[in-house]
Amino acid sequence: MTVPSALNRRDFIGRTIKYAAAAAVAAPFVSRGKVLGANDRIGIGFIGVGGRGRGHVALAQNFIKAGQNLQIVAICDAWRYRLDEATKFAGAKGYMKHAELLADPSVDIVCIATPDRLHVPQALDAVRAGKDVYCEKPMGHWTQFTLSKQFCEETQKLKRVVQVGNQGNSSPAWQKVKELVQSGAIGRVQLVTAGFYRNGDWGERMPIADPEAKPGPDLDWEAFLGDAPKVPFTVQRFFSWRKYLDYAGGPCTDLLPHLFTPFASAIGLKFPSRAVASGGIFKYTTYDREVPDTFNMCLDYPEKLSVVVVSTLANDYVTEPAIHGDEGTLTLQNPGEWNVGIDSVTIVPRKGERQVFPMQKSDATVAHWQNFLKCVRSREKPVSDVEFGLHVQAALNMAMLSLLKDKVVKFDFAKEEIVA
Ligand SMILES: NC(=O)c1ccc[n+]([C@@H]2O[C@H](COP(=O)([O-])OP(=O)(O)OC[C@H]3O[C@@H](n4cnc5c(N)ncnc54)[C@H](O)[C@@H]3O)[C@@H](O)[C@H]2O)c1
């Protein structure tokens, strides 16, 4: 089955659409070939219902129970066992191929929670099919900057609403950070220092759900691979995909989005001018792991400021992130719990009294979905919109390439390209 393509890929290449100019202005919510009113029921489709995707399905069900006019109409997963489980749970139609779900006219918006490498290709298909998208982080795989840029351009041209799943951006604590930084509470930002720490090699989070699983009618290996190199099936690659560079990037693209993204939003960062990274497989050397377990990145921005983020999967001791301005420093207390928020935000001025702002904990994913659904109806830009997603993606991709190629990676602002 083919997905209706609103814009021919070849037509598109070569056009220079400036993001700001193409950014969606308030436009009606058009779906199923008609303009949906503010109170019409929204049909949701879920693509990828593993750990994260199932959480999103449950969250949507809670919204429905609370009276929101939504319906879970369809679910797609490349492994039939998970598909059947989720369709039964949600009382929805099931598809093995995302193109079939996108061709379903009862689907207005989609949530994509597949392995990283599939996000941008599936999201691009979705906006071309006229759907709005909640796309899990990272927006794209570390090899997919050009495709991510194309996704950004087409989303804006087609006036679709896209929320990238960096839920921290919707948490009240990070919004407070943004308000303080933007109001000049610490002066001009010079430096960000932050770290993301965990203990565990990901094996504990990515068990082999079925050691006997095999490609065939119940497991679509080709769909899992997407545009990745065609390699023979193994259960490790299919279920523990986070360990492999073809499908993931390790802490840089999996964990740093949680911390780096809200910093980028608070400060208003766009494309970095250069990236340098260090790290490697320093602890978990006992199996076919390809992604680093320790990853550190230094980014310079043309606004003359640096961002330094370190990470390890070998020790979960948390250090306080800080934004250093020329008139003071902003620190965050207990940032380990990125999904439920942080305990407090503190301003330490160079002169004068420190100020502590206690924060209330709340589920940032719920707030992030609420923001997305509001924007689907109003056609406003969500807090983690596609253009911002591209800026974050550029930084993460540059840092990954720096480590893998062992060099300083720069950004060409005229061409909007990574030079690696
Ligand atoms: N925002 C957050 O806090 C957060 C938390 C966890 C995961 N995530 C993101 O969510 C994504 C999924 O992570 P996960 O832990 O749920 O992984 P997972 O392996 O548990 O789930 C992925 C699912 O996608 C399915 N799949 C694979 N190829 C497919 C295809 N072509 N079409 C449809 N389905 C396909 C798999 O069968 C599996 O059920 C990742 O990109 C991850 O970064 C985000």
The ligand as a Gaussian input file, in Angstrom:
#p B3LYP/6-31G(d) Opt

LIG

0 1
 N       10.919000      10.435000      26.006000
 C       11.276000       9.466000      26.816000
 O       11.387000       9.629000      28.023000
 C       11.530000       8.110000      26.224000
 C       11.605000       6.977000      27.072000
 C       11.835000       5.739000      26.491000
 C       11.997000       5.630000      25.119000
 N       11.934000       6.733000      24.339000
 C       12.123000       6.631000      22.875000
 O       11.088000       5.819000      22.340000
 C       11.590000       5.020000      21.294000
 C       11.207000       3.560000      21.554000
 O       11.878000       3.113000      22.700000
 P       11.377000       1.791000      23.474000
 O       12.160000       1.717000      24.719000
 O        9.889000       1.782000      23.559000
 O       11.863000       0.641000      22.453000
 P       11.210000      -0.796000      22.251000
 O       12.195000      -1.635000      21.542000
 O       10.655000      -1.286000      23.559000
 O        9.965000      -0.499000      21.280000
 C       10.109000      -0.268000      19.905000
 C        8.937000      -0.934000      19.203000
 O        8.967000      -0.596000      17.819000
 C        8.628000      -1.754000      17.065000
 N        9.118000      -1.588000      15.703000
 C       10.345000      -1.833000      15.189000
 N       10.359000      -1.506000      13.869000
 C        9.127000      -1.047000      13.563000
 C        8.532000      -0.551000      12.379000
 N        9.208000      -0.446000      11.224000
 N        7.231000      -0.167000      12.416000
 C        6.514000      -0.271000      13.560000
 N        7.027000      -0.746000      14.712000
 C        8.321000      -1.116000      14.715000
 C        9.271000      -2.899000      17.839000
 O        8.696000      -4.147000      17.497000
 C        8.989000      -2.477000      19.268000
 O        7.751000      -2.958000      19.725000
 C       13.098000       5.245000      21.252000
 O       13.439000       6.040000      20.160000
 C       13.429000       5.940000      22.539000
 O       14.467000       6.892000      22.413000
 C       11.693000       7.962000      24.856000

